[in-house]
Each structure stands twice: as structure tokens, then as C-alpha cells.
Amino acid sequence: MKILPLFFCSLFFFVPPVRAGGSLEAAAGEVSSRIAEKPAGVAGLFDKSVFRHISLEKLTEVLAGLYAQHGAVERTVFVSSAAGSGHFFLDTERGYRVPMALSLDADSGKINGIFFSPPYRKDSSLKDVRERLAALPGRTGLLVRRLGEKPEDLESLNADGHFAVGSAFKLYVLGTLLKEGASWEKLYRLKAEDKSLPTGRLRDWPAGSPLTLHTLAALMISESDNTASDALISALGRRTIEAALPALGHSDPGRLKPFLRTSEMFKLKSGTGAALEYLNLAGEEKYGFLASLSGTPLSAEGFTKSPFGVDKIEWFASPADLCRLMAYFAEKKDAKALEILALNPGLKVPAEKIIYAGYKGGSEPGVLSMTWLLKNKSSESFCLSASWNNEKDNLGESEFFGLMQSALNALGTQR
């Protein structure tokens, strides 16, 4: 349930400082010129170490794909450099901006690392984002809200519609910790039965490992660690989380009952038999059925890689629900919770205008969701929340991320 670009190559890593003869700007310009219908001379730009990670054919395909979707690069804009790496914006003829990072080998002077972030329209408005989101296949929802005593909706699309939100449900776990007044220093012991499938690192830690509530919450939000979230659900109790949902702003708490652990979701979506049996049970009977799954082994291979049960076996919330939850965090002003939310901003936030960005997203086959709590230099707080569901097909992640990047940039200029 970790959000990653769909086709952009991530080969970027630390390298020692480049010798004086190496030119990051020149290398960026050479890459820009190869974003073409039929890229030529690609191999000569890259150090041979690159091709241990990606084939020449695939790298050429990425460059041609950028051209096909966004057009030729008209301008290469230098952003920053450090330790032999540089960051650039590639502005294309169709009005898109492609963030790029690259590094040069200290000996050969050739590129040994490159990373393209999702492209976005350079001058998009919030209205433009809403219109393009509405045109996507499947169901989409959006809410951009200025928070405060008199909240104001700046843009809205199916804001009260309920969507599967994937790992964004973990925000409700964090909210319950605040509502219950749990101590960040409280110590837990990792239990074998709380270990889930990736994402996350705790599944590989030994049972009995001591972890503070703060550590579990930080891993749950910043790395979307599924084992951390299941450990916290066990510690709080799913009924406690369910009881907290109205106070956390959820408009229809019944949609989150039973409040699933990630391991239970994986097991239910690993076989249609279990899923159908679960769905045909009455509300209270479902709790007993989930308990009976405790002995069922987890299997990453068994988990469906295509949309399945998107409208039935999931965690559901509307963009408005998630904005009310972010407003709850803003109003509580708990320093630790706000720090945890800001550990991973999800996308590049325009730091020249926005001084705080708390974030959580969610993704799985047929499901994408992204929600931010933002604060600008004028001390105004905003919520940006969007979801995209499609029960019939996998989603274009890079397109969704690009739209959200455009929304963040537009909010950075909001007055």
C-alpha cells in the first residue's frame, strides 16, 4: 500500500563528489534532448553501472514515453545541486513540468543515477485539477478546503461520496491514539500475530521487540508499515477505534465496521470463498469470522493483483471525512502527532509558500487516495483530499500523482 510512480525509473543514489570536469547542467541538457519520439544516443550518456538496474531498451522506452505524453522539452531549469547530484525541472511544449534528479560518476563523468518524478501541468488551477480528475475512468472525489472557524470549500467533486482509501485508514488509528490520550512513551512488545505483509519493515523484526507507541505510529504513517498499524489496532482494540470514528469526523462509521486489520484484508482478498462468506454475514457475525482467520497463513502470492472487492472489502471514507479528520489534528495541536504526519509529505510541496505539510495516502489495485493537511506562511490551514476507485481496471498512478502535484502547486499560490 505504498505509493510509488508507475513507470519512472528510480536509480538515484548517493555518489561521491564529481570531479571538476563533470557538468550536471550539461548532462541534464543531454537527457532533455533525448526526450523524443525516437531517442538516439542514449547509451553514451550513462555509466555502465546504470544498466545493472535498468536495460537500455527500458530506459529508452521511458524517455520516449515522456515525449509521447508530454511533448519535447523546451527548457531545462536548474533547481539545486549537492554531493554530485542535481535537481532540475524539464518544461515541455505541452505545458508540463517534469522534475528530474541525476548524478554523475566521479571517474567517467557520465550519468550513474536518474529519477523522474510524476509530471504535472505547470500552471494548473484547482478548477483544472477538478475537471481533469472528473474525466478519469471510474469514480473520483476531491475536496480542497480552507480550515478554521468558518471552513470554506475551494473546490469539490463528490466530496461526500465514500471511496475505498487503502492505507489512508491509518489516519483513524492515529486519531484514536489522540482521542484516547495514549502516552507516546508507552512500550509495546511486537507480537507474532500482529505481523502483516508489506509494506513495512517490522514484519522482519523478532517477536517481542520493544517499541514505543511513538515508533509504531511514526512507522505506520511515514512508511505505511502494515505490521505497525496492526499492532496499534490490537493495542487499542478495534471497537475502541470504531467508537472514536464520529468524534474524528467520519460521516458514516458503519462503513468502517468491522475495522479491519491489514492482515485480515490480505486474507479476505486472497480467496473469493472467504470473501463471499464474510460478505454474506450479518454485522456482528463478521467479528467472529475475522477471529477465525487468525490461524490462516498470510501469502503475498495469494493476494490479488487486480481490483477485487474495491467496493466491499476495504476501508471507506469520503474526501470530506478525511478533511474533517485532518481538521481534528489541526485543532488538537499535538506536536508529536503533527511531526509524525509531516515525516513523509508524499509529493513535492512548494516550500516557498507552504510551511507545514502533513500527509497520508493509500493505494492498492483499483484504489488511490491522497490527503494533506497544509499550513501556509499566512498561518492559514488547508486540507487537500482526493480519491480514485475503479473496480474494473488498475489505475494510472502517475496521472493521479501529477494531478495532485498540480493541486499542491495551485494551493501554494492560494490567497
C-alpha positions in Angstrom: 0.0 0.0 0.0 2.9 2.3 -0.7 2.6 4.9 -3.3 5.3 4.8 -6.0 5.5 6.1 -9.5 4.2 3.6 -12.1 6.9 3.7 -14.7 9.5 6.2 -13.7 12.9 4.7 -13.0 14.4 5.1 -9.6 18.1 4.7 -9.9 19.1 7.6 -7.9 21.6 7.0 -5.0 24.5 8.7 -3.2 27.8 9.1 -5.0 31.0 10.9 -4.0 31.6 14.4 -5.2 32.1 14.7 -9.0 35.4 15.9 -10.4 35.5 19.4 -11.6 35.2 18.4 -15.3 31.7 16.8 -14.8 28.8 19.1 -15.6 25.4 18.3 -14.1 23.8 21.1 -16.2 25.3 19.7 -19.4 24.1 16.2 -18.5 20.6 17.4 -17.8 20.5 19.1 -21.2 21.6 15.9 -22.9 18.9 14.0 -21.2 16.3 16.6 -22.2 17.4 16.4 -25.9 16.8 12.6 -25.7 13.1 13.0 -24.7 12.0 12.5 -28.3 9.8 10.2 -30.4 12.9 8.0 -31.1 15.6 8.8 -28.6 19.1 8.4 -30.1 22.5 8.1 -28.5 21.1 7.2 -25.1 23.7 4.6 -24.2 26.6 7.1 -24.5 25.2 9.4 -21.7 25.1 6.7 -19.0 27.8 5.0 -16.9 27.7 1.2 -17.4 26.6 0.8 -13.7 23.2 2.1 -14.7 22.5 -0.8 -16.9 22.7 -3.2 -13.9 19.4 -1.7 -12.8 17.6 -1.0 -16.0 18.1 -2.1 -19.6 18.9 0.3 -22.3 15.7 -0.6 -24.0 13.6 0.2 -20.9 15.4 3.5 -20.3 14.9 4.5 -24.0 11.2 3.5 -23.6 10.9 5.8 -20.5 12.3 8.8 -22.5 10.1 8.1 -25.5 7.1 7.7 -23.1 7.7 11.1 -21.6 7.8 12.6 -25.1 4.6 10.8 -26.2 2.6 12.0 -23.1 4.1 15.5 -22.5 5.9 16.6 -25.7 9.5 17.8 -26.3 11.5 19.6 -23.6 11.6 23.4 -24.3 13.5 24.4 -21.2 15.8 22.7 -18.7 15.7 24.6 -15.3 18.4 24.1 -12.7 17.0 23.8 -9.2 19.8 22.7 -6.9 22.9 20.5 -6.5 24.8 18.7 -3.7 27.2 15.9 -3.4 27.5 15.2 -7.1 23.7 15.2 -7.7 21.5 17.8 -9.3 17.8 18.6 -9.4 16.1 20.0 -12.5 12.7 20.9 -14.0 12.1 19.9 -17.6 9.4 22.2 -19.1 7.7 20.7 -22.1 6.0 22.1 -25.1 2.6 20.9 -23.9 2.8 22.9 -20.6 4.0 20.1 -18.4 6.9 20.2 -15.9 8.9 17.0 -15.3 11.0 17.0 -12.1 14.3 15.2 -12.6 17.2 14.3 -10.4 20.5 12.9 -11.7 24.0 12.1 -10.5 27.4 11.7 -12.3 30.0 9.1 -11.8 33.2 10.6 -10.3 35.5 8.8 -12.7 33.7 8.6 -16.0 31.7 11.9 -15.7 28.7 10.0 -17.1 25.2 9.7 -15.5 25.1 6.9 -12.9 21.7 7.8 -11.4 18.5 9.3 -12.7 15.0 9.8 -11.3 11.9 11.3 -12.9 9.1 12.4 -10.5 5.5 12.4 -11.9 5.0 15.2 -14.4 2.4 17.9 -13.8 0.9 20.8 -15.6 3.0 23.8 -14.8 0.2 26.4 -14.5 -2.8 24.4 -13.4 -5.6 25.9 -11.3 -7.6 24.0 -8.7 -10.6 24.1 -11.1 -8.4 22.5 -13.8 -7.4 19.7 -11.4 -11.1 19.1 -10.6 -12.1 18.9 -14.2 -9.3 16.5 -15.2 -9.9 14.4 -12.1 -13.6 14.1 -13.1 -12.6 12.9 -16.6 -10.8 9.9 -15.3 -12.4 6.4 -15.7 -14.1 5.0 -12.6 -15.1 7.1 -9.5 -13.2 10.1 -8.3 -13.6 12.6 -5.5 -11.9 15.8 -4.4 -12.1 18.3 -1.7 -9.9 21.4 -1.2 -11.0 23.1 2.0 -9.7 26.2 3.8 -9.9 25.2 7.5 -10.6 27.3 10.5 -13.7 28.7 12.4 -15.5 29.2 9.1 -14.3 26.4 6.7 -14.5 27.3 3.0 -14.6 24.8 0.2 -12.3 26.0 -2.6 -13.0 23.0 -5.0 -15.2 20.0 -4.6 -16.0 16.8 -6.6 -18.1 14.1 -5.0 -16.7 15.3 -1.7 -19.3 13.4 0.4 -19.1 10.2 -1.7 -17.4 7.3 0.1 -14.4 5.7 -1.5 -12.0 2.9 -0.7 -8.9 4.7 0.6 -6.4 1.9 1.3 -3.8 2.8 3.9 -5.3 6.3 4.5 -7.4 4.4 7.1 -4.2 4.6 9.3 -5.1 8.2 10.0 -8.1 7.0 12.0 -5.7 4.8 14.1 -3.6 7.9 14.8 -6.6 10.0 15.6 -7.9 7.4 18.1 -4.5 7.5 19.8 -5.0 11.2 20.4 -8.6 10.8 21.4 -7.7 8.2 24.0 -4.9 10.3 25.4 -2.4 7.5 24.9 1.2 8.1 26.0 3.8 8.4 23.2 6.3 6.8 25.5 4.2 3.7 26.3 6.1 0.5 25.5 4.7 -2.4 23.4 6.1 -5.8 22.6 5.8 -6.9 19.0 3.6 -9.9 18.7 3.9 -12.6 16.1 0.2 -12.5 15.4 0.5 -8.8 14.5 2.9 -9.3 11.7 1.4 -8.5 8.3 2.5 -8.3 4.7 4.5 -5.4 3.2 4.7 -2.5 3.1 6.9 -2.1 6.2 10.0 -3.3 7.9 8.6 -4.5 11.3 7.3 -7.8 9.9 11.0 -8.9 9.8 11.7 -7.9 13.4 11.7 -10.6 16.0 8.6 -11.1 18.1 9.0 -9.5 21.5 10.9 -6.5 20.1 10.2 -3.4 22.4 8.6 -0.5 20.6 7.2 2.8 21.8 3.8 3.9 20.7 5.6 6.9 19.0 7.8 4.5 17.0 4.8 2.4 15.9 2.8 5.5 14.9 5.7 7.0 13.0 6.3 3.9 11.0 2.6 3.4 10.4 2.3 6.9 8.9 5.6 7.6 7.3 6.3 4.2 5.8 2.8 2.8 5.8 4.1 -0.1 7.9 1.2 -2.6 8.0 2.6 -4.5 11.0 2.9 -1.3 12.9 -0.8 -0.4 12.2 -2.0 -3.9 13.1 0.0 -3.7 16.4 -1.7 -0.4 17.2 -5.1 -1.8 16.3 -4.5 -4.7 18.6 -3.3 -2.4 21.4 -6.3 0.0 21.1 -8.9 -2.6 20.2 -10.9 -2.3 17.0 -14.1 -1.5 19.0 -12.3 1.5 20.6 -11.4 2.8 17.1 -14.9 2.3 15.9 -16.3 4.2 18.8 -13.9 7.1 18.1 -15.0 7.5 14.4 -17.8 10.0 15.0 -15.6 12.3 17.0 -12.9 12.0 14.3 -15.4 13.3 11.7 -16.5 10.2 9.9 -20.0 10.7 8.5 -20.9 7.0 8.3 -18.9 4.9 10.8 -20.8 1.8 9.8 -18.8 1.7 6.6 -15.7 1.0 8.8 -17.2 -1.8 10.9 -15.6 -4.1 11.5 -12.4 -2.0 11.4 -10.1 -4.3 9.5 -6.5 -5.1 10.3 -4.3 -5.2 7.2 -3.6 -8.9 7.7 -7.4 -9.6 7.6 -7.8 -7.6 4.4 -5.0 -9.6 2.8 -6.6 -12.9 3.8 -10.0 -11.9 2.7 -8.7 -10.8 -0.7 -6.6 -13.9 -1.2 -9.6 -16.1 -1.9 -13.1 -15.5 -3.2 -14.5 -18.2 -0.9 -13.5 -16.4 2.3 -14.5 -13.0 0.8 -18.0 -14.2 -0.1 -18.6 -15.9 3.2 -17.5 -12.8 5.0 -19.8 -10.5 2.9 -22.8 -12.7 3.5 -22.6 -12.5 7.3 -24.6 -10.1 9.4 -22.7 -7.2 11.1 -21.8 -8.8 14.4 -21.1 -12.2 12.8 -18.3 -10.7 10.9 -16.3 -10.1 14.0 -16.3 -13.8 14.8 -15.4 -14.7 11.2 -12.4 -12.4 11.4 -11.3 -14.0 14.6 -11.4 -17.4 12.9 -8.9 -16.2 10.3 -6.2 -15.8 12.9 -4.8 -19.2 12.1 -4.8 -18.7 8.3 -1.3 -18.1 7.0 -0.5 -14.9 5.1 0.6 -15.2 1.5 1.9 -12.4 -0.7 1.4 -14.6 -3.7 -2.2 -15.2 -2.9 -3.2 -11.6 -2.7 -4.9 -10.5 -5.8 -3.0 -8.1 -8.0 -6.1 -6.8 -9.8 -9.1 -4.8 -8.4 -11.2 -7.1 -6.2 -13.7 -6.1 -3.6 -12.9 -2.4 -4.0 -16.5 -1.5 -3.1 -17.0 -4.1 -0.4 -13.8 -5.2 1.4 -11.8 -2.1 2.2 -11.6 1.0 4.4 -14.1 3.6 3.3 -14.1 7.4 3.8 -15.1 10.4 1.8 -12.8 13.4 1.0 -15.0 15.4 3.4 -14.5 12.7 6.1 -10.7 12.9 5.7 -10.7 16.7 5.7 -12.6 16.7 9.0 -10.1 14.2 10.4 -7.2 16.5 9.3 -9.1 19.4 10.9 -9.2 17.3 14.1 -5.4 17.0 14.1 -5.0 20.7 13.4 -7.3 21.6 16.3 -5.7 19.2 18.7 -2.2 20.8 18.0 -0.4 17.7 19.4 3.2 18.4 18.5 4.1 14.7 18.2 1.2 13.8 16.0 1.8 16.7 13.7 5.5 15.8 13.5 4.6 12.2 12.6 2.2 13.4 9.8 4.9 15.5 8.3 7.6 12.8 8.1 6.6 11.9 4.6 4.9 14.7 2.5 4.0 12.3 -0.3 4.9 14.7 -3.1 7.0 17.8 -3.5 5.4 20.6 -1.5 6.1 24.3 -2.6 8.2 25.2 0.4 8.4 28.9 -0.6 4.7 29.2 0.3 3.7 26.2 2.5 5.5 25.9 5.8 3.8 22.6 7.0 2.6 19.5 5.2 1.1 16.5 7.0 0.2 13.6 4.7 -1.1 10.1 4.3 -2.0 8.2 1.2 -3.2 4.8 0.3 -3.0 2.5 -2.8 -3.8 -1.0 -3.9 -5.2 -2.4 -7.1 -8.1 -0.2 -8.1 -7.6 2.3 -5.2 -5.7 5.5 -4.9 -6.1 8.1 -2.2 -4.0 11.1 -1.0 -4.8 13.6 1.8 -2.8 16.6 3.1 -3.0 19.0 6.0 -1.2 22.2 4.9 -0.3 25.5 6.5 0.9 28.5 4.6 3.1 31.4 5.7 0.0 33.4 6.5 -1.0 30.8 9.1 -3.9 29.6 7.0 -4.6 25.9 7.1 -6.0 23.8 4.3 -7.0 20.2 3.6 -6.5 18.6 0.2 -8.0 15.2 -0.2 -8.7 13.1 -3.4 -9.6 9.5 -4.1 -9.9 7.4 -7.3 -11.5 4.0 -7.4 -12.0 1.7 -10.4 -13.4 -1.8 -9.8 -12.7 -2.9 -13.4 -9.2 -1.9 -14.1 -5.9 -0.8 -12.5 -5.3 2.9 -12.2 -2.8 5.3 -13.9 -0.8 6.2 -10.8 1.5 8.7 -12.5 -1.5 10.6 -13.9 -3.2 10.9 -10.4 0.1 11.9 -8.8 0.6 14.6 -11.4 -2.9 16.0 -10.7 -2.2 16.1 -7.0 1.2 17.8 -7.6 -0.7 20.4 -9.7 -3.2 20.9 -6.8 -0.4 21.4 -4.3 1.3 23.9 -6.5 -2.0 25.8 -7.0 -2.5 25.8 -3.2 1.0 27.2 -2.9 -0.2 30.3 -4.7 -3.6 30.5 -3.0 -4.6 33.8 -1.4 
